[in-house]
Amino acid sequence: MWVAHIPVITERTGVSHDQLGGLLLLLGASAFVGMQVCGPMIDRWGSRPSTAVAAAVLSVVILAPVSAVNGATLAAALAGFGFANGALDVSMNAQAVQVERRYGRPIMSSFHGFFSVGSLIGSGVVAATLWLDAGVLATVAAAGVVGLVVVACAAPGLLPREHHEPEPVRHAAESDDADRRRWWTGVDLRRLALLAAVAFALMLAEGTAYDWSALHVVETFGTRESIGAIAFGAFSAAMTVARFGVDAVAARVGPVAVIRWGALIGMTGMLLAVLAPSAGWAIAGWTVFGVGLAGLIPQIFTAAGNLTTASSGRAISMVVGCGYLGMLAGPAVVGFISSRSSLSVGLIIAIAALVFAAAAAGVVRAPAGDGGGRRSGGMTH
């Protein structure tokens, strides 16, 4: 609803492209803050209440950006919208890890697939309602009502906070507050940091497609903007469809192989796009790039959630937050490099990110005897 309405909102509020860039940074920063605030809440009360509250707030606060009348009100609206969106990102992924653990086999990629389906449906609805001149506020309000209804129906079925094994006896002076401050006790911090780094790299690569795929085809081959839009559409559609098939692959070969082969496929697609002799081959490259990236981030989020059950909220918030920073940084890095050479050269940063992800794929391997990992055939590969 927000992204598809950006042109309408910028026209209504009168913000320039430069101002919009700053506002998008504000949106990302507030989302990151929301993620970090939500992590400790999940560890204390579980992901069920935080998921329901964040989703309900997001369903209401989405009205704020489309109701803004100037740059100041839009900034305030996006700050609230970003915070709720960040909180929901962490909460729903923490809940998904818990559901997957209970389910007994990989399903995280399918959750992300439905997320992509929601994006496609939302943009389609906006396109149709704008064409019919149905009214922006009415469209977003209807979407908000749908969101609230979904929350009301789904919240009772979400899993409550898990009951952990009793902790070892500790000194009486050690309070619960002190324990919460030392949430990292027992957590493999090196593995957590590497998961965060891989998430940063993968979402950096993904962010290049969101911001540069269409422009790459238009600028490199001199095509019309409509042909450029096909490149992004092909990437998005390929990622959406592939996500529903990744879980079966992960159950068979394990998450390490999924990341290594997925990164290799993604690198092949980006190389094809960069070296393509025509727009058609470039679009094919972006499509292959989407297939390769489809199931990578779900493996990272699952591994982060299974690092620890007592503090999974904080672990996921750190990894998701670093991934989000990569999503914001990727397009900026590509822009910086391309301004000094060419866009095709700038896109090589995505290949470098995938090389790193493939090399570090072993970070998602569950430690031997780890009962917190996904308990299914092949999942410790």
C-alpha positions, 0 to 999 in steps of 0.5 A: 500500500505504501510503496505503490502509492509513493508517486501519489503521496509525493505529489500531494505533499510536495516533497522533492526527490531529495527530500523523499530520499531522506524520508526513506532513510527515516523510514528505515531508521525507525524500522531498525529501532522498532526491531531492536525494541521488539526483541527484548519484548519477545523474549519476555512475553513471547512473539504472539502478543508482539505480532498481534499488536504490531500487525494491528498498529501497522494496519491503522498507522498505514493511513498516516502516510496517505493522509499527510499534507506536507513534508513534516506530517509525512516524516512523522507518519513514516516514523510511526509506520517504520517503527510498527513495520520493523516490530512486525518484521521481527515478531512474525519471523520469531513466531514463524521460527517457533511454528517451524520448530513445532511443525518438524520440517522446513516451512520458513521459505513458504512464510516469506513466499506469502509475504511476497504474494501479499506485496504483489496483491497489494500493488495490483490492488493499488494499480486497479483502484488508481485506474478506477479513481476509487480514492487513495484514502478509501483504498488504504482504509479498506486494506487497514480493515482487512488487516485488523480482521486478519489479526483478530482471526489469526491472533488466537491461533498463534503460539504462546511463549515457549517454556524453557528448561529450568536454569541452573541454580544461581547466586541469590544476588543475580536478579532477573533484571541482571539475567535480561541484561546478559541475554547473550549468556550461552549464545554463540556470539561469533555465530550470531555475528556471522549470521548478521553479516550474511543477512547484511550481504544477502539483503544488500544483493536483494536491494540492488534488484529492487532499486536498480533492475528496471533502471539497468535495463533502460539505461544499458539498452536504451529501452522504454521504461515499460520494458525496464519494469518487466525486469523488476516484475520478472525478478519479483515473480521468480522469487515469489514462485521459487520460495514455495519450492525451497522448503522441500529442497531444504528438507532434502539437502539441508540449509547449507546447500540451499545457501551455497547453491542459491548463491551460485545461481544468484551469481550466475543470474547477475553475471548474465544481467551484467554481460547480457547482449540485449534487454531480453537476456538481461531480463532473463538474468534478473529472473535467474537472480530472483530464483537464486535469492528466493530461499536464502534469507529464510535459512538465515532467520531460522538459524538465528531463531534457533541459536537460543530459545530463551533469547531468540527475540533479541537474536532475530532482531539483531540479524533481521536488523542487520539484513535491513541495513544491508537492504538500505545500503545496497542501492546506495553502494551501487549508486556510488560505484556506478556514478564513477564507472557504470551501472553494470560495474556497480552491480558487481557488488551484488556478486561479491555479496553472494560470494561471501554468503556462499563461503559462510554458508556453514553458519546455518549448520545446526551444531551436533546434538542441538535440539533447538534446530529444525528437527527433520531429515537432513536439517543438520547438513 
